[in-house]
Amino acid sequence: MKTVMLGVASREEASRRFVQAMESGKPQGNFISFESPGLLWKMLTPKRWDILKAMTGAGPLSIREAARRVGRDVKAVHGDVQALLGCGILSKTDDGQIVFPFDRVHVDFALEAA
């Protein structure tokens, strides 16, 4: 099962994971990090989350098919897909389809006392 971890991490933490992977030659996992919980939730709106749920484990899809699966119009889904592509959550295949190449999503962040 291929899992992606969506979470909150400082630039330093993300850089540390990168350096550790480069030095050890071992994968550190699949991470997509945001600098704050606010940015994470701004990107993962409920409708975009629905798109991810519909695409998890589905393989490459057209935007039209993604829209059909979430019961929304193509133009609105296209806008959400562009945002998800822009932050690296979705990617495009060579033939222009969109893909979320994971079977499982784990969202992780901690809330700490100030």
Summary of the structure (lengths in Angstrom):
residues: 114
radius of gyration: 15.2
end to end distance: 36.6
largest distance: 47.9
contacts: 288
relative contact order: 0.22
helix: 46%
strand: 18%
